[in-house]
Amino acid sequence: MDVCLKGMPDVILLDWNMPVMSGIDFLRTLRSTEGGDIPKVVFCTTENDMAHIREAMTAGANEYIMKPFDRAIIEAKFSQVEVL
């Protein structure tokens, strides 16, 4: 979060399970921060039930990727959110 506050990135590939702050908490904090609406956020996780996907999308994720994934999947998702 500190890095984003210094200079908002264009895109964030975000994991659900992270140390210090969960991905969903990070996303909620990001979206409530000034300029936090700018980055396109692609959530990546092993959590595959609809409740997790809905929670991430409601919190402000632009897309959702299931692990494991490869370069083609990442490129496709980035294209969908108009990053590539």
Helices and strands as residue ranges (DSSP letters): H 2-6, E 11-15, H 23-31, E 40-45, H 50-59, E 63-66, H 71-80
